[in-house]
């Protein structure tokens, strides 16, 4: 069971957290976009420029940059054997659990 936990933490750290962080920031950006739209609505209806479009674009730039930045950081790892070891560990743990299940070893 410790190997299952370790592989789950490995997958969570390398894949889950950056994707969930980007999703959370996207939700915040959507809320801020709605708020900025409500604030700018009177001026937009009167045809006046608001300048809030730049703020909205800056807010959406944050979640758009997380996953590509994370992938770029992962590509900068100089020893590709580390990726093979991490992927092999997760794949081996999944294969072992698929064959033997979660039951403890018989004594």
N, C-alpha and C positions, 0 to 999 in steps of 0.2 A: 504493500500500500504506500510506503514512502516514495517509491519510484513513480507511482501514479500521481501523487501530490506534486512531486518535483516536475514532472512533465506538464502537468496542468499549470503550474506557476510559470514555467518556461514559455508555454504557448500564450498565457495571459499577458506576460510581460512584453513579449515580442510582437504580438498581434492584437490582442484584446484591448490593452490600455490605450495605445495610440488611436485605434479606431473609435473606441468609446469616448475618448477625449475630444476627437474631432466632431463626433455626433453631439456631444454636450455643448461644445462651442457653437455648433450650427444651430442648435435650439435657442441658445442665448442670442445669436445673431438674428434669428428669425423674430424673436421678441423685440429686440432693439429696432429692427427694420419696421415692424408694425408700429412701434412707438414713434419712430421718426416720421413715418408716413402720416400718422395722426397729427403730429405737430406741424407738419408741412402742408397738410391738406387745405387750410384756409388760404395760404399764399398760392398754392398750386391752382386752386379754383379761380383766383383773381388774376392768374397769369404772371405772377411775380416770381423771380428766381429766389430759391431758398438757400442753396449751397449745402443742403443736407445730403445730397446725392453722394458727395465726396466722403462724408462721414459714413454713410451706409456702405459704400464700396470698401472703405478701410475696415469696417467691422467684418465684412464677409471675407476679406483677405486673410484673416487669422485662421479660421477653420480650414480654408482651402490649402493652406501651406503646411499643415501638420503632417498629413500622411506622406506627401512627397518629400518633406524634410526628413521624416523618419526613415523612409526608404533610401534616401541618399546617405544618411548616416550609417545604415546597415551595409550599404555597398562599399563604404570606406574601410571596412574591416579588412586588414591586410592578410589575414590567415584564413583562407577559405576552408581549411580543415575544421575550423570551429563550427561552421555552418553544417558541415557533414556530421560532426559529432552531435550537435544539438538536434538535427533532423533525425539522425539515426537513433538517438536516445528516445525521442518521442515515438518514432515509428516502431521501434523494438518494444516499447512499453505497451503501445496499442496492440501490437501483434500478440504479445504475451497474454494480455488481458482477454483478447478475442479467443485465444485457444484455451486458456485455463480459467478464465473468469476471475471474480474478485474473492473467491473462497481462499482461506488460508491453506498453506501447504500441509498435507497430511504427514503426521509424524511417523 
